[in-house]
Amino acid sequence: MRWQEGRVAEIRDEAPGVRTLSLEVPEWPGHLAGQHAELRLTAEDGYQAARDYSIASAPEDPRVEFTVERLDDGEVSPYLVEVVEPGDVLEVSSPIGLHFVWEEATGGPLLLIAGGSGVVPFRSILRHRAAIASDVPVRLVYSVRSPGDLIYRAELDDLVRRTGVELVEVYTRSAPPSWDGYARRIDRQILSEVAWPPEADARVYVCGPTGFVEAAAGALVDLGHAPERIKTERYGGV
């Protein structure tokens, strides 16, 4: 793994306790949509802490972006969300992982299932799909606690308008006024209604907290989807 310096060029608030760090990394080797990398902090006494974060930017984007959710018991995320400012320098590893990537040759249709900040690698995939003008059908099923917790609201709406992305929103605690969509945790019934049928041979990606991922992937297998077509990525405390 190679480490290099990235300068924070811009910071954007995405939702309460969630922000995107846009880094200028002059020697970035390039990445694939869906990969992740480590961000490393070094204290004055030499103590180091590093954590994995999904890369939020597309391979075509000029900067490398990470969207970080603050966790109360986290060692790295509180600093990244509350302390880091434009101009600061962070250590960034080279891209990691090939299991969760999507390229045009991977094909589709594409079913993306996100829980909370599990949407981050899907932003990279959706941006990449738009950049290469791919016509692979894609459906994003996005579960959040409430409307204010939905990350990338404006960008997702734009991708729906411009690129034909289908967005299915699922709210688990409070829904928008007059909401007639899904208002519970993602379950087998919801997935039976929003997923392509097994015979469509869709490529499925599921990302979010461990319990969410296991429940969604298990329900899809029960519905007849081939396990080898379902890619999963889980996250815990950071």
Secondary structure, DSSP 8 states (H G I E B T S, - for coil): --EEEEEEEEEEEEETTEEEEEEE-TT-----TT-EEEEEEE-TTS-EEEEEEEB-S-TTSSSEEEEEE--TT-SSHHHHHHT--TT-EEEEE--B-STT---GGG-S-EEEEEEGGGGHHHHHHHHHHHHTT----EEEEEEESSGGG-TTHHHHHHHHHHH--EEEEEESS---TT--SB-S---HHHHHHHS--GGG--EEEEEEEHHHHHHHHHHHHHTT--GGGEEEEEE---
